[in-house]
Amino acid sequence: MELTLEEVKVGAKREDFRAGVQMRMLMPRMSVRVTRFVLAYTRLTPNQITILSLMVGLGSAAAFASTSPLVVLFGLLAFHVHVLLDYVDGEVARCRGETSVAGAYLDLITDRITFPLLVFCSGLAVYQQLGSADVLIVGFIATFGLLLDKAAVDCWYRANSGSKETEVEDRYVAAPTVSGWRRLRGKLSLLAVMTRGLTAFLTYTAIAAVLDSLWHVPAAIGSFRALVLGVFAVLMPLGAIIRFIYVYRRGSIPRRQQLL
């Protein structure tokens, strides 16, 4: 029997109000529709969708290693498909009652593989442009910063594993009612995350690749892609440190519904 869209949202534990960071304003609304189609018309298992997401993500990373603006733009599109499928696999698993620790582990590993590769492959493209080994060091720093950002969250979950006092799982809850000032402050916080996140980096990189093909770049900059990579080599480690300090002092990972 085909489920209604609302039944899919409830079964998949996908609240609209939780959307807010980067492309997630759109993805949760798209994913439930794709999930509804998968449930009604296919026999794809959650793990099969996860593997497909991984393949698309690896293809996206390879595309960002290119100096062709068209290939990079294709890689940006593939990245969004990768993220969309990353939503869908979990939603399908929850709607069918097929969730498992092994499946969740496989799902998380795909991000840990593809996300760092996306950053470092972008660095490889800049190396092809400029031919300077220093670019590889900058690319490594940006990649390491992204890994630290993920570790700041992962280590919190590991530290709380087995704890009976701390609820680690992200529950399905109703949207809270917050004051206008608190809502504004939350939106500003989310905006700050958006400007330094992986999606922002890849978007700026794609735009920079187009600009590099259209205009001559001053020698002091090297290339627009080099400029983006250099900026994020600072922003990504800095963001990871801020996240670590925030989680350590707060004693929890902030949820978007607490902000909005």
N, C-alpha and C positions, 0 to 999 in steps of 0.2 A: 504494500500500500504506500502511495506517495504521501510524504509528510508535508504539512504546511510549512511556510517559512518560519512562523513563530515556533512551531514544534521543533524545528531544526535548531533554532537559536537556544531554546531551553535545553534540548538534549546535548547540544555542543557546548553549553555553558559560555555562550558568546553574548556579552552585554554590549549594546551599542555605546553606552556612556563611557565604557572603559577605553574606547578608542581616543587617541589624542596625541601620541608621539609619532612624528614622521608620517609615513604613509599609512599608519594604522587608523587614521581618520577614515580611510577608504577601505582598507583590506578586510576588516571584520565584516563589513557590509557586503563585500563581494564574495568572501569565502563561504558564507552561509548559503549563498545561491549556488555556488559551484558544488558545495557539499550536498545540497538538496538534489542536484542533478546526478551526482555520483551514486547517492543512495538509491535513487529511483531507477537508473538506467544502466548501471555498471556493477560488476562484481569485484572491482578493485579493492584490495585489502589496504588497511592503513600503512603497512610496511612497504607495499608496492608503491604507494604514493610518496612515501618518504624517500625511497630509492630514486624515483623519478625526479623529486625535488633536488636531490643531491646531484644528479646528472646535469640538470639545468643550471644549478649553481656553479658547478665546475666549468660548464660551457661559458657562463657569464664571466668567471675569473679569467679564462683564456682570452676572451674578447677584450678585456681591459688591459691585457698585455700588448695589444695592437696599437700602432700609431695611427691607424685609419679612423677618422671620426665616425664613419658609418658603422664600422665594426664595434666601436665603443658604444655608440647609441644602441646598437643591437644588444650589447652586453648589459646595458642599463635596463632594457626591456626584459631581458632574460632574468635579471636579478629580481625584478618585481614578480615575475612568474614563479621564481624559486620561493620567494617569501609567501606568495599566495598559496602554493602547494604545501608549504610548511604549516600554514593555518589549517588547511583542509584535512591533512592526514589525522591530526588530533581530533578534529570535529567528527570525522567519520568514525573514528575509534570510539568516541564517547557516545555517539548516537546509536551505534550497533552494540554497545556493551563489550567492546573488544580491547579495552585499555589493558596495558600490561607494563610492568617495570622495564622489560626488555624493549618494548616498542617505544616507550618514552626516552629510554637511553639512546636508542638508534636515532630518534628524532633530534635530540640535543647534540649528538655527535656531528650531524650533518652541518649544523651552524658553525660548530667549532672548526670544521674543516674548511668550509667555503668562505667564511667571513675574513679570516686572516689572508687567505689566498687572494681575495679580491683586492685587498690593500697592497699586498706585496707585488702582485702582477701589475698594478698601476705604477708602482715604482720601477718595475722592469721596462715598461713602456717609456718612462722618462729617461731611463738609462740608454735606451735605444736612440732617443732623441739627442741627448747631450754627450753620451759616451764617457761620462765621468763616474768613477767608482764611488765618489761621495754620495751620489744619488742612491746607491744601494744601501748605504748606511742610514740615510734619511728614511728610505722605505722600510728598513728594518725597525727603526724607532717608532714609526707610525703603526706598523703591524704589532709590535710589542705593546704599544699603548692600548690598542684594541683588545689584545689578549688579557692585559691587566684589567681592563674595564669589565670583561666577562668574568674574570676570576674573582673580582670584588663581590660579585653576586654568587657565583658558584661556591666560593669558600664559605659564605654565610649559610647556604643550604647544607653544606657538608658539616659545618660546626653544629648545626641544629638537628642533624639526622639522629633519630632515636630519642629526641627530647620529648617528654610528655607535657612540658610546660609551654613550649613555643609551637604555634601552629604554622607549619611551613607551607602547606598547600594553599593555593590561591582559590578562595571559595567563590561561589556564584552568589552575589549579593545584589541588593537593590541600590539604585543610585541615591547618594545622600543629598540633602539640601544644605547648601553652604551659603555664606554671606557673599555679597558682591565683591568685597575687597579680597576675601580668601580665594574666591574663584579667579579673580584677576591675577593674584599672586601665583596661583597654580598654573594658569595659562602662560605666564611669563617664565615660570620654571620649565614648563614643557617646551617653550620656544627656545630656551637656552640649550636643552638637550637636542632639539631638532637641528640646531645650527652646527653641532659638533659631531653628530652621529654618522654611522656608516652610510646611510641613505643620502645624507647631505654631501658627504665626501664623494660618493659615486656620481651624484647629480652634478656637482661642481666640476668633477673630472671630465664628464661627458661634454659639458659646456666648454670647458677649457680646450678639449680636443678639437672642437669645432672652431674655436677662436684661433688656435694654432694653425689651422689650415687656411684661415682667411687673412690673417695679418702677420706682418713681420714683428717678432717680439724683440724688445731691447736685450742686448747681450747680458746686461746686469741681472735680468730675470731668468734668462735661459729659455723658458717656455711657460705658458700659462699653466700647463699641467704640473710643471716643476714648482710653480708658486703654490698651487693647491696642495701638493704633497708636502711642501715645507711647512705650510700653515698647520696642516693636520698632524704633522709630526710633533707639534707643540700641543695642539688641542686634545689629541687622543690620550697621551699620558697624563696631562693635566686633569682631564675629565675623570680618568680612572682614579687618580689620587683623591679628588673631591668626592667621588662616589664612595671610596673606601672610608674616608673620614666620616662622611655623613651616616653610612650604615653602622659603622662602629660606635659612634656617639649616640645615634638614635636607638640602636638595638633592634632594628627591623629594616626591611627593604620597603621604601615608600611605594604605595600602589597608586595608580592613576586616579582611581575614584576618591582617594584621600585628598587629591589636589583639586579635582574638578567637581 
